[in-house]
Amino acid sequence: LNGDGADELFGGYRRYVPSANGILNIASYFSFLTKVLPKPHNKKSLYNYLIRLLTISGKKDLDFYLSSTTDLFEDEYLFKPNYIFEKMNKLIKDTSLDALSKMLYLDSKMLLFSDLLVKMDIATMANSIEGRSPFLSKYMLEFAPTLKNEYKIKGKNTKYILRELSKKYLPNELITQPKRGFEVPLKKWVESDLKNNIFESLSNNSYSSNFVEKSFINNLLDKKFNISDEKRAKILWSMYCLEVWKRNQ
């Protein structure tokens, strides 16, 4: 049994908090400061969180959603519009939901089914294990969207109703734990362990250059962009994974 779906149905990510509390409306008045403030280099710092908040608050529609979910190429590289962008934009604009409900809906439709559940399925099947997601039962999928937002995000507390319910069964030190992702030491891999592999894959006629300009890739490899080490690592890792996937087709 796993907990997949709980975050997307009941508001488990920290990035939902500003949308639920109307903080973005206030932050938008100061979004221009991102053009003059230095870029953050510590992902877990309060300063990084504030910069992300200001950046997100200055965007709308698809740009807003992508900025709040992934900052991979954000403000560093502009992709040409395509049918996928148009489809996502239509989905965002056509839904008559409040800001929080819209994010939960989009994450459920996109991130959950195209990424998180795929990862879980690969990991379990590779070890001959049957994974089951109770939160994605028909009952839960019908029930969760009917709840008022205050049962999902209350103040800065995420998954409020689940945390309250868990008080009947779990010790308080577990209930109040912050959200933790299953992250890997990406920066270290890109800077040392996999550095030569990444440079070799992306320096020549890479498959990624069909989608991203070669000059951008080279400048990224040579650290000629003023971006955080974490963000640089994520972009390089993304393109490197594309190279490995193409090589094994």
C-alpha positions in Angstrom: 0.0 0.0 0.0 1.2 3.5 -0.8 0.1 7.1 -0.2 0.0 8.2 -3.8 -2.8 10.7 -4.5 -3.1 12.1 -1.0 -1.1 15.2 -1.8 -3.0 16.0 -5.0 -6.4 15.3 -3.4 -6.0 16.9 0.0 -3.3 19.6 -0.6 -0.1 18.1 0.6 2.5 20.3 -1.2 3.9 23.5 0.3 3.4 25.3 -3.0 -0.4 25.1 -2.5 -0.3 27.3 0.6 0.0 30.7 -1.2 -2.9 29.9 -3.5 -5.1 28.8 -0.6 -4.4 31.9 1.5 -4.4 34.6 -1.1 -0.7 35.4 -0.5 0.0 35.5 -4.2 -2.2 38.6 -4.6 -0.1 40.5 -2.1 3.2 39.1 -3.5 2.4 40.2 -7.0 2.9 43.8 -6.1 6.5 43.0 -5.3 7.2 40.5 -8.2 9.3 43.2 -10.0 12.0 42.7 -7.3 13.1 39.4 -8.8 14.8 41.4 -11.6 17.1 43.1 -9.2 17.5 40.7 -6.3 20.4 38.2 -6.4 19.5 34.6 -7.4 19.2 32.1 -4.5 21.7 29.3 -4.3 20.4 27.4 -1.3 17.3 25.5 -2.3 16.1 25.0 1.3 16.6 28.6 2.5 13.8 31.0 3.4 15.3 33.4 0.8 14.8 30.9 -2.0 11.2 30.4 -0.9 10.5 34.1 -1.0 12.1 34.5 -4.4 10.1 31.6 -5.8 6.9 33.2 -4.3 7.6 36.5 -6.0 8.4 34.8 -9.3 5.2 32.7 -9.3 3.1 35.7 -8.3 4.1 37.6 -11.4 2.8 34.9 -13.8 -0.5 33.8 -15.2 -2.2 30.7 -16.7 0.2 28.1 -18.0 3.3 30.1 -17.0 2.0 30.3 -13.5 1.3 26.6 -13.3 4.7 25.6 -14.7 6.5 28.1 -12.5 4.8 26.7 -9.4 5.4 23.0 -10.3 8.7 23.0 -12.0 11.3 25.8 -12.5 13.4 23.7 -14.9 13.9 26.1 -17.8 11.9 28.9 -16.3 13.2 32.4 -17.3 16.3 30.9 -18.8 15.1 29.4 -22.1 11.9 30.1 -24.1 10.5 27.2 -26.0 8.4 27.8 -29.1 4.7 27.3 -28.6 3.3 23.9 -29.7 0.1 21.9 -29.5 1.0 20.6 -26.0 1.2 24.2 -24.7 -2.1 25.0 -26.4 -3.8 22.0 -24.9 -2.6 22.8 -21.4 -3.5 26.4 -21.7 -7.0 25.5 -22.8 -7.4 23.2 -19.8 -6.2 25.9 -17.4 -8.5 28.6 -18.8 -11.6 26.4 -19.2 -11.8 25.2 -15.6 -14.0 27.4 -13.5 -12.3 26.5 -10.2 -10.7 28.6 -7.5 -6.8 28.8 -7.5 -6.2 25.9 -5.1 -8.8 23.6 -6.7 -7.4 24.3 -10.1 -3.8 23.4 -9.0 -5.0 20.2 -7.3 -7.0 19.3 -10.5 -4.1 19.9 -12.8 -1.6 18.1 -10.7 -3.9 15.1 -10.5 -4.4 15.1 -14.3 -0.8 15.7 -15.2 1.9 15.1 -12.6 0.3 12.3 -10.8 -0.6 10.1 -13.8 2.3 11.0 -16.1 5.1 11.0 -13.5 4.4 9.8 -9.9 2.3 6.8 -10.6 4.6 5.8 -13.4 7.6 5.9 -11.1 5.7 3.8 -8.5 4.6 1.2 -11.1 8.2 0.8 -12.5 9.7 0.5 -9.0 7.1 -2.1 -7.7 7.0 -4.1 -10.9 10.8 -4.3 -11.1 10.7 -6.0 -7.8 7.6 -8.2 -8.4 5.5 -6.2 -6.0 1.8 -5.2 -6.5 1.4 -1.5 -5.5 -2.0 -0.3 -4.5 -3.1 3.3 -3.9 -6.0 3.6 -1.4 -6.3 7.3 -1.8 -7.0 6.8 -5.5 -10.1 4.6 -4.9 -13.3 5.6 -6.6 -14.7 6.8 -3.3 -11.8 9.1 -2.5 -11.7 10.5 -6.0 -15.4 11.5 -5.6 -15.2 12.6 -2.0 -12.0 14.8 -1.8 -13.1 17.4 -4.4 -16.3 18.1 -2.5 -14.4 19.2 0.7 -14.0 22.9 1.4 -10.4 24.3 0.9 -10.0 24.9 4.7 -10.1 21.2 5.2 -7.1 20.8 2.9 -5.0 23.9 3.7 -5.4 25.7 7.0 -3.0 28.5 7.6 0.3 27.0 6.6 -0.7 23.5 7.5 -1.1 21.2 4.5 -3.4 18.1 4.3 -5.2 19.5 7.4 -8.0 16.9 7.5 -5.6 14.0 7.2 -3.3 15.4 9.9 -6.3 15.8 12.2 -7.5 12.3 11.5 -4.0 10.9 12.1 -4.0 12.3 15.7 -6.2 9.3 16.6 -3.6 6.8 15.5 -0.1 8.4 15.4 2.2 10.2 17.8 2.4 14.0 17.4 6.0 14.1 16.4 5.1 12.1 13.2 2.0 14.2 12.4 3.9 17.5 12.5 6.8 16.4 10.4 7.5 18.6 7.3 7.0 17.4 3.8 10.0 15.5 2.5 10.6 14.5 -1.1 12.6 11.5 -2.4 15.4 13.5 -3.8 18.8 12.4 -5.0 22.1 14.2 -4.7 21.7 15.6 -8.2 24.1 18.5 -7.8 26.9 16.1 -6.7 26.2 13.7 -9.6 26.3 16.5 -12.2 29.4 18.2 -10.7 31.4 15.0 -10.1 30.2 11.4 -10.5 28.5 11.9 -13.9 30.2 15.0 -15.1 32.2 13.3 -17.8 29.2 11.3 -19.0 27.0 14.4 -19.2 29.6 16.5 -21.0 30.3 13.7 -23.5 26.6 13.2 -24.2 25.7 16.8 -24.6 28.8 18.4 -26.0 28.6 16.9 -29.5 25.6 16.1 -31.7 23.1 15.5 -28.9 19.5 14.6 -29.3 18.6 17.4 -27.0 19.8 19.9 -29.5 16.7 19.1 -31.6 14.7 20.8 -28.9 17.1 23.2 -27.2 19.5 25.5 -29.0 23.1 24.2 -29.0 24.5 27.5 -27.8 22.3 27.3 -24.7 23.5 23.8 -23.9 27.2 24.8 -24.3 26.8 27.8 -22.1 25.1 25.7 -19.5 27.9 23.1 -19.5 30.5 25.9 -19.3 28.6 27.7 -16.4 28.1 30.9 -18.3 24.6 31.4 -16.9 23.9 33.2 -13.7 21.6 30.5 -12.2 21.8 28.4 -9.1 23.8 25.2 -9.1 20.7 23.2 -8.2 18.8 24.6 -11.2 21.7 24.1 -13.6 22.0 20.5 -12.4 18.3 19.8 -12.9 18.4 21.2 -16.5 21.5 19.2 -17.4 20.1 16.0 -15.8 16.9 16.4 -17.7 18.7 16.6 -21.0 21.1 13.8 -20.1 18.2 11.5 -19.3 16.8 12.3 -22.7 20.1 11.3 -24.3 20.2 8.0 -22.4 16.6 7.3 -23.3 17.3 8.0 -27.0 20.4 5.9 -27.0 18.5 2.9 -25.7 15.6 3.1 -28.3 
